[in-house]
Amino acid sequence: MRISIAILFLQGLRVACEVPQDYQTVTLDDFADDLVSTIQETPNLSVFADVLDQNKDVLMLDNSTEYLIFAPSNSADAQYYLYSQAAVSGSPDTLALGGEGDTEEDKRHITPALALLFIDRGRSPPDLAVQAATLRTNLTDPRYVNLGPGIPANIVSEPAPGTGHRNIMLTAGLGIQAKILLSMIDYSQGTIQESDSLLTLPEPFDVTLRKTEGTGFLDALKRLALLEGINSTSKITAFVPIDPAFTGKEVGASALQRHILPDFLGYTPNLIDGQTHRAQDGSQVTVSYKQGAYYANNAKIVKANVITKNGVIHYVDTLIESAESSTSSTPDLGPTSGASPGQKSIGASFEPFLLGVAALISVLVVSNLGV
């Protein structure tokens, strides 16, 4: 009798573990083919479909993950050519046009450029039409990403002003933006949205400074032999004063290090009003949000989300003062809000939940004690 029960149990277990025949036929190639065929049905995305079809390696995706794909329209044709011919030079500068001596591998910048367009939607994707969000891409190539082990490149999404919730703006490398249509095309593993261009690949910290008018900060870091350490450090947020802020000023090492927040990726959707961070020099830098602008102590962010290989740069209008002196020098702009309007503030949203859990635990303890 016991043997019969055991046999029945094993048979039942085998049946339960069997994968339905229909599911077994679904492979990564099926998902890739479905994506390409779906895009081919949209006339304005035909070039993107052809590029994907010729670069199938970028389509080796996790079939348990849903993706949001930003598909460049046919107007981005010239950009595809640039990326496919680009080669990594021996200097920190990247994306120089390739020459006859370049290897085939050097010319494969198109693959990371495409990977930047594939977004992991996550379990609870934000409504990009009404709130800013930090988006995790599928780009992990170490030539472009140094955010820590296994951390892919991020981009920032913001609702496009004055478009009636019809468009969003994506910010990627060098702080360059692309416009995205909010209308969605469904496919078996997620959704597709049309972009007006490819996204710009992240570049090293020093190259980004030079290309985005951060030469004052760059020269100061070089003079004090601080650049190499910052350039190679992963996961940093830098509040970089604009060039005029250095006019007539001799800035020391500690003052420069006050502008670097290590081990923190502070894209604007992740900045929380009132939150304090420890800077590289050990001082405290407090983020505040007042009348539509972010501040780091006394310094106002004037250009945000300039994404680099190892983090993000926010350009500020002046040198950051110490927390004590900035308290008196920061202009009084009225009451502050907990986060900028429409932004998804990770961390702050959990406070009501934690308070509710604490209250529930208190009730249960009192009930068990019979009070």
C-alpha positions as CSV (number, residue, x, y, z in Angstrom):
1,M,0.0,0.0,0.0
2,R,2.8,2.4,0.9
3,I,4.6,1.6,-2.4
4,S,1.4,2.4,-4.4
5,I,1.0,5.7,-2.6
6,A,4.6,6.5,-3.3
7,I,4.3,5.7,-7.0
8,L,1.1,7.8,-7.3
9,F,2.9,10.7,-5.5
10,L,5.9,10.5,-7.9
11,Q,3.6,10.3,-10.9
12,G,1.7,13.3,-9.7
13,L,4.9,15.2,-9.1
14,R,6.1,14.4,-12.6
15,V,2.9,15.7,-14.1
16,A,3.0,18.8,-12.0
17,C,6.6,19.6,-13.1
18,E,5.9,19.0,-16.8
19,V,6.0,22.1,-18.9
20,P,3.0,22.5,-21.3
21,Q,3.9,21.7,-24.9
22,D,2.8,25.2,-26.0
23,Y,5.2,26.9,-23.5
24,Q,8.1,24.7,-24.5
25,T,8.0,26.1,-28.0
26,V,8.6,29.7,-26.8
27,T,12.3,30.6,-27.0
28,L,14.4,33.7,-26.9
29,D,14.4,33.6,-30.7
30,D,10.6,33.7,-30.7
31,F,10.6,36.8,-28.5
32,A,13.3,38.5,-30.8
33,D,11.4,37.6,-33.9
34,D,8.1,38.9,-32.5
35,L,9.8,42.1,-31.5
36,V,11.3,42.6,-35.0
37,S,8.1,41.7,-36.8
38,T,6.1,44.1,-34.6
39,I,8.4,46.9,-35.3
40,Q,8.4,46.2,-39.0
41,E,4.7,46.7,-39.0
42,T,5.3,50.4,-38.0
43,P,6.5,52.2,-41.2
44,N,8.4,54.9,-39.3
45,L,10.4,52.3,-37.4
46,S,11.6,50.2,-40.4
47,V,15.2,51.2,-40.1
48,F,15.3,50.3,-36.4
49,A,13.8,46.9,-37.3
50,D,16.5,46.3,-39.9
51,V,19.3,47.3,-37.4
52,L,17.9,44.9,-34.8
53,D,17.6,42.1,-37.3
54,Q,21.3,42.6,-38.2
55,N,22.4,42.8,-34.5
56,K,20.6,39.9,-32.9
57,D,23.1,39.7,-30.0
58,V,21.4,42.7,-28.4
59,L,18.1,40.7,-28.3
60,M,19.4,38.0,-25.9
61,L,17.1,39.2,-23.2
62,D,15.7,37.7,-20.0
63,N,12.4,36.2,-21.1
64,S,11.0,36.6,-17.6
65,T,11.4,40.3,-17.8
66,E,9.1,42.8,-19.4
67,Y,10.8,45.6,-21.4
68,L,10.0,49.1,-22.4
69,I,11.8,49.7,-25.7
70,F,12.5,53.2,-27.1
71,A,12.6,52.7,-30.8
72,P,14.3,55.5,-32.8
73,S,12.3,56.7,-35.8
74,N,13.7,56.4,-39.4
75,S,15.1,60.0,-39.0
76,A,17.9,58.5,-36.8
77,D,19.4,56.7,-39.9
78,A,22.6,58.7,-39.8
79,Q,23.1,58.0,-36.1
80,Y,23.1,54.3,-36.7
81,Y,25.8,54.7,-39.3
82,L,27.9,56.8,-36.9
83,Y,27.7,54.2,-34.1
84,S,28.3,51.3,-36.3
85,Q,31.6,52.9,-37.6
86,A,32.7,54.3,-34.2
87,A,35.9,53.0,-32.6
88,V,37.3,53.3,-29.1
89,S,40.5,55.2,-29.2
90,G,43.5,54.7,-26.9
91,S,42.6,58.0,-25.0
92,P,39.6,58.5,-22.7
93,D,37.9,60.1,-25.7
94,T,35.4,57.7,-27.3
95,L,33.3,57.6,-30.4
96,A,35.9,58.8,-32.8
97,L,35.1,57.7,-36.4
98,G,36.7,54.4,-37.2
99,G,39.5,54.0,-39.7
100,E,40.9,51.2,-41.9
101,G,43.0,49.7,-39.0
102,D,40.0,49.3,-36.7
103,T,39.0,45.7,-35.8
104,E,35.5,44.5,-36.3
105,E,35.0,44.5,-32.5
106,D,36.0,48.1,-32.3
107,K,33.2,49.0,-34.7
108,R,30.5,47.3,-32.7
109,H,29.4,50.4,-30.8
110,I,26.0,49.9,-32.3
111,T,25.3,47.0,-29.8
112,P,25.8,49.1,-26.7
113,A,23.9,52.0,-28.3
114,L,20.9,49.6,-28.9
115,A,21.2,48.1,-25.3
116,L,20.7,51.7,-24.0
117,L,17.2,51.6,-25.5
118,F,16.0,48.5,-23.7
119,I,14.5,49.4,-20.3
120,D,13.6,46.9,-17.5
121,R,10.0,48.0,-16.7
122,G,10.0,46.4,-13.2
123,R,7.0,45.1,-11.4
124,S,5.4,48.5,-10.8
125,P,6.5,50.8,-13.6
126,P,5.9,54.5,-13.0
127,D,3.5,56.6,-15.1
128,L,6.1,58.4,-17.2
129,A,3.5,60.9,-18.5
130,V,3.2,62.6,-15.1
131,Q,6.3,61.8,-13.1
132,A,10.1,61.8,-13.5
133,A,11.8,58.5,-13.0
134,T,15.2,56.9,-13.2
135,L,15.2,54.0,-15.7
136,R,17.5,51.0,-15.7
137,T,18.7,50.1,-19.1
138,N,20.2,46.9,-20.5
139,L,23.6,48.4,-21.1
140,T,26.4,46.8,-19.0
141,D,29.4,47.1,-21.3
142,P,32.3,48.2,-19.1
143,R,33.5,50.6,-21.8
144,Y,30.5,52.8,-21.0
145,V,29.4,51.7,-17.5
146,N,31.2,51.8,-14.1
147,L,28.5,51.9,-11.5
148,G,29.5,48.8,-9.5
149,P,29.2,45.1,-10.1
150,G,26.2,44.1,-12.1
151,I,24.7,47.6,-12.2
152,P,23.6,48.7,-15.7
153,A,23.5,52.2,-17.0
154,N,20.6,54.5,-16.0
155,I,18.8,57.2,-17.9
156,V,16.3,59.8,-16.6
157,S,12.8,60.3,-17.9
158,E,10.8,63.5,-17.4
159,P,7.4,64.6,-18.7
160,A,7.9,67.0,-21.6
161,P,6.5,70.4,-20.6
162,G,3.8,71.9,-22.7
163,T,2.9,68.8,-24.6
164,G,-0.3,67.8,-22.8
165,H,1.2,64.5,-21.5
166,R,1.9,63.4,-25.1
167,N,5.7,63.3,-24.9
168,I,8.5,62.6,-22.4
169,M,12.1,63.6,-22.5
170,L,14.9,61.1,-21.9
171,T,18.3,62.3,-20.7
172,A,21.4,60.1,-21.2
173,G,25.1,60.6,-21.8
174,L,26.5,64.1,-21.8
175,G,23.0,65.3,-20.6
176,I,21.7,65.1,-24.2
177,Q,18.0,64.6,-24.5
178,A,15.7,62.6,-26.8
179,K,11.9,63.1,-27.2
180,I,9.7,60.1,-26.8
181,L,6.1,59.7,-28.0
182,L,3.8,58.3,-25.2
183,S,1.7,56.2,-27.6
184,M,2.6,52.5,-27.0
185,I,2.9,49.5,-29.3
186,D,2.5,46.2,-27.5
187,Y,4.6,43.1,-28.2
188,S,4.8,39.7,-26.4
189,Q,7.5,40.9,-23.9
190,G,6.6,44.5,-23.2
191,T,5.9,47.7,-25.0
192,I,7.6,49.9,-27.7
193,Q,7.6,53.7,-27.8
194,E,8.9,55.9,-30.7
195,S,11.9,58.1,-30.1
196,D,13.2,60.9,-32.3
197,S,16.8,59.7,-32.0
198,L,19.2,57.2,-30.4
199,L,20.4,57.9,-26.9
200,T,23.9,59.2,-26.3
201,L,26.2,56.7,-24.7
202,P,27.8,57.7,-21.3
203,E,31.4,58.8,-21.4
204,P,34.1,59.0,-18.7
205,F,33.9,61.7,-16.1
206,D,36.7,63.8,-17.4
207,V,35.6,63.6,-21.0
208,T,32.1,64.6,-20.0
209,L,33.4,67.6,-18.1
210,R,35.4,68.8,-21.1
211,K,32.5,68.3,-23.5
212,T,29.8,69.9,-21.3
213,E,31.7,73.2,-20.3
214,G,33.0,71.9,-17.0
215,T,36.6,72.9,-17.7
216,G,37.0,75.1,-14.6
217,F,36.2,72.1,-12.3
218,L,38.3,69.8,-14.6
219,D,41.4,72.0,-14.5
220,A,41.1,72.4,-10.7
221,L,40.9,68.7,-10.2
222,K,44.0,68.2,-12.5
223,R,46.0,70.9,-10.6
224,L,45.4,69.1,-7.3
225,A,45.9,65.6,-8.6
226,L,42.3,64.6,-7.8
227,L,41.0,63.8,-11.2
228,E,42.3,60.2,-11.6
229,G,40.8,59.0,-8.3
230,I,37.4,60.5,-9.1
231,N,37.5,59.3,-12.7
232,S,38.0,55.7,-11.7
233,T,35.5,55.7,-8.7
234,S,32.2,54.0,-9.4
235,K,28.8,55.3,-8.3
236,I,29.3,59.0,-7.7
237,T,27.2,62.1,-7.9
238,A,29.1,65.4,-8.7
239,F,27.8,68.9,-8.1
240,V,30.0,70.8,-10.6
241,P,30.2,74.6,-10.4
242,I,29.8,76.3,-13.8
243,D,33.0,77.8,-15.1
244,P,32.3,81.5,-14.0
245,A,32.2,80.3,-10.4
246,F,36.0,79.7,-10.5
247,T,36.8,83.2,-11.8
248,G,39.3,84.9,-9.4
249,K,39.2,82.0,-6.9
250,E,41.8,79.6,-5.7
251,V,40.0,76.5,-4.7
252,G,41.6,73.9,-2.4
253,A,41.3,70.1,-2.4
254,S,38.8,69.9,0.4
255,A,36.5,72.5,-1.2
256,L,36.6,70.5,-4.5
257,Q,35.9,67.2,-2.7
258,R,32.9,68.8,-1.1
259,H,31.2,68.6,-4.5
260,I,31.6,64.8,-4.8
261,L,29.1,62.4,-3.2
262,P,30.6,58.9,-3.2
263,D,28.6,55.7,-3.3
264,F,25.4,57.5,-4.3
265,L,23.6,57.8,-7.7
266,G,21.7,61.0,-7.2
267,Y,19.7,61.4,-10.5
268,T,17.1,64.0,-9.8
269,P,14.2,61.5,-9.4
270,N,16.3,60.0,-6.5
271,L,17.0,63.3,-4.8
272,I,14.9,63.8,-1.6
273,D,14.2,67.2,-0.1
274,G,16.0,67.5,3.2
275,Q,18.2,64.4,2.8
276,T,21.8,64.9,3.9
277,H,24.8,63.1,2.3
278,R,28.4,62.8,3.2
279,A,30.7,64.3,0.7
280,Q,34.2,63.1,-0.2
281,D,35.8,65.5,2.1
282,G,33.7,64.3,5.0
283,S,31.4,67.3,5.2
284,Q,27.6,67.3,5.0
285,V,25.7,68.2,1.9
286,T,22.0,68.7,2.2
287,V,19.7,68.5,-0.8
288,S,16.7,70.9,-0.8
289,Y,13.9,71.6,-3.2
290,K,12.5,75.1,-3.4
291,Q,10.2,76.7,-5.9
292,G,11.0,74.3,-8.7
293,A,14.8,74.1,-8.2
294,Y,17.1,71.7,-6.4
295,Y,19.9,73.0,-4.1
296,A,23.0,71.3,-2.7
297,N,23.5,73.4,0.5
298,N,23.7,76.9,-1.0
299,A,24.3,76.0,-4.7
300,K,21.4,75.8,-7.1
301,I,21.3,73.1,-9.8
302,V,21.2,74.9,-13.2
303,K,21.7,71.8,-15.4
304,A,20.8,68.4,-14.1
305,N,21.4,64.7,-15.0
306,V,24.5,64.9,-17.1
307,I,25.0,61.2,-17.1
308,T,28.6,59.8,-17.0
309,K,30.2,56.4,-17.2
310,N,30.5,56.3,-13.4
311,G,27.5,58.3,-12.2
312,V,25.9,61.7,-12.8
313,I,26.9,65.4,-12.9
314,H,24.6,68.2,-11.8
315,Y,25.9,71.7,-12.8
316,V,25.4,74.3,-10.0
317,D,25.6,78.1,-10.1
318,T,28.3,78.5,-7.4
319,L,30.8,76.7,-5.2
320,I,29.2,74.7,-2.5
321,E,29.8,76.2,1.0
322,S,30.1,74.2,4.2
323,A,26.8,73.3,5.8
324,E,27.3,76.0,8.5
325,S,27.9,78.9,6.2
326,S,25.4,77.9,3.6
327,T,22.5,78.0,6.1
328,S,22.8,81.8,6.2
329,S,23.6,82.3,2.6
330,T,20.9,80.2,0.9
331,P,18.1,82.5,-0.3
332,D,14.8,82.3,1.6
333,L,12.4,81.0,-1.1
334,G,9.5,80.1,1.1
335,P,8.4,76.7,2.3
336,T,9.9,73.6,0.7
337,S,8.1,70.5,-0.5
338,G,9.0,66.8,0.2
339,A,9.9,66.2,-3.5
340,S,9.5,68.1,-6.7
341,P,6.0,67.9,-8.3
342,G,5.4,64.7,-10.2
343,Q,8.6,63.0,-9.2
344,K,8.8,59.5,-7.8
345,S,10.6,60.0,-4.5
346,I,12.0,56.6,-3.5
347,G,12.2,56.3,0.3
348,A,9.8,59.0,1.3
349,S,6.8,57.0,0.0
350,F,7.6,54.2,2.5
351,E,7.1,56.4,5.6
352,P,3.3,56.1,5.8
353,F,3.7,52.3,5.3
354,L,6.2,52.0,8.1
355,L,4.1,54.0,10.5
356,G,1.1,51.8,9.7
357,V,3.1,48.7,10.3
358,A,4.3,50.1,13.6
359,A,0.8,50.8,14.7
360,L,-0.4,47.3,13.7
361,I,2.4,45.7,15.7
362,S,1.5,47.8,18.8
363,V,-2.2,46.6,18.6
364,L,-1.1,43.0,18.3
365,V,1.2,43.2,21.3
366,V,-1.4,44.8,23.4
367,S,-4.0,42.2,22.4
368,N,-1.6,39.3,23.3
369,L,-0.9,40.8,26.6
370,G,-4.6,41.0,27.3
371,V,-4.6,44.7,28.1
